[in-house]
Amino acid sequence: MTDDPRPEPPTRGIPIERIRPLHVPMLRVVEVGLTCWLVALIVILVVPALHEGDRGWWPWACVAGIALGSVGWAYLRRGRGNAHDAA
């Protein structure tokens, strides 16, 4: 008898393989995100209807996205945490 109360999952004769983690270039993901926030900010500032009235906070949301993305970019660029292969 084992200490683990969970039953073994049925395999039905199918060989079980270990799933390897997918390599994701996080630095590239952050750079694409920053580019998207920058494009959104430019579009919002060019089209007056997108930043007037009740939508006055929209440019600031883009600025916040750019600022936080820049912090993430700097963090990954320096190779901190789980980002040893980010660059």
Sequence and secondary structure as in RCSB ss.txt:
>XXXX:A:sequence
MTDDPRPEPPTRGIPIERIRPLHVPMLRVVEVGLTCWLVALIVILVVPALHEGDRGWWPWACVAGIALGSVGWAY
LRRGRGNAHDAA
>XXXX:A:secstr
  S  S     TT            HHHHHHHHHHHHHHHHHHHHHSGGGSSGGGTTHHHHHHHHHHHHHHHHHH
HHTT TT TT  
